[in-house]
Amino acid sequence: MKNIVSIFTAISLSITGWSQSFQVIPLGVKGGSDESNLSCYALAVKGTENYVCLDAGTIHYGIQKTAELGVLHGNVEEIIQNNIKGYLISHAHLDHVAGLIINSPDDSPKPIYGLPFCLDILKDKYFTWKNWANFSNEGDKPTLNKYRYIALSSDQETPLENTTMHVRTFALSHGNPYESSAFLIRHEQHYLLYLGDTGADAIEKSDKLYRLWREIGLLIKSKRLAAIFIEVSFPNEQPESKLFGHLTPKLLMAEMKILNELSNGLTGFPIVITHRKPLGDHETKIKEQLLRSNTLSLKLIFPEQGRPLEF
């Protein structure tokens, strides 16, 4: 094992019920303000060192923090270059791409995956010579060709290069008409679902979440979906007019009730709560409100930076 020594059996959170296929290292878990801890989850097949990052808000500090906890061993820059095999970007808001951009000069060649709307923003707004440098293979000339844009689709799976995983992608509504994405990751017959920022269908005047829940209902019934990573950015006190395409505990539980009906029950199913905004006591309130309203007996998980999860 060249750079990484995984000690998941000692300190990770294990989810029982079927054989575990995925390991996830939260490199960043918060939804803004704290630039050292922004949305980024390094995902690999259990027992491998080939990670893809689900969003890329914080990378370098997240790996450094993980090393301090004894989960990863090795030089941070080498881990970024050798063990991160690509980036799945749900949408191009800064708290989901800042780590990718800042670390790009010292990174190694690899793909950036996303829906076309997301890749267009990276191409036109970030990796340009006016704003930074164009480390990608498209857009402003000269292109440095370090990153390759790979457009995803909801109609088919795409293999994730240098891993044994595949991804299928779904559009989400994040403050209509702005979009985000959800990634359904598959390894063999096991799946994990990660949602970028999303509003509730009722608020967004959309059916995007319902269509996603309908797709994954059968995977939950057959115990092939290991977990769902989904955001809750604000406590219930946040006015609907100030949600900006995000969820509250109340709105999440309303969505989970719909998924519960489509999947014939979610008792004990792992729901990982992402993107809590660190404003005042919001993080504490969100956790308390979720635990109080958990009438479906979901297995609610509140990830911490650097502490690995297994599913």
Number of C-alpha atoms within 10 A of each C-alpha: 8 11 15 17 14 20 12 19 11 9 14 18 17 15 17 13 11 11 11 15 19 22 25 24 27 28 33 34 27 28 24 20 12 15 17 20 26 33 33 32 32 26 24 25 21 16 11 15 22 20 26 28 25 26 31 28 33 30 30 21 19 26 27 21 21 21 18 12 14 16 22 21 19 14 14 19 16 15 21 20 17 17 20 22 23 26 25 25 28 30 27 23 15 17 24 24 24 21 25 22 19 15 15 21 12 11 20 18 18 20 20 21 26 27 24 14 17 19 21 17 14 24 18 14 15 20 22 20 15 10 10 14 18 25 25 25 18 19 17 17 12 14 17 14 14 16 22 16 21 16 16 20 16 16 9 11 16 19 14 21 14 14 17 14 22 18 23 18 27 20 23 30 25 22 19 16 11 13 21 27 25 29 24 21 23 24 16 11 10 19 24 21 20 22 23 26 29 28 29 25 18 12 18 19 12 16 14 18 23 15 13 17 20 16 13 18 19 15 17 22 14 9 16 18 23 24 22 17 20 20 28 27 30 24 24 18 12 13 10 13 8 9 17 17 24 24 28 25 26 18 18 18 19 15 18 19 15 14 21 19 13 19 19 12 18 20 12 14 21 20 20 18 23 28 27 26 22 16 14 8 10 18 18 13 17 23 18 13 15 21 15 10 12 15 11 15 14 19 17 16 16 12 22 16 23 26 19 25 22 22 24
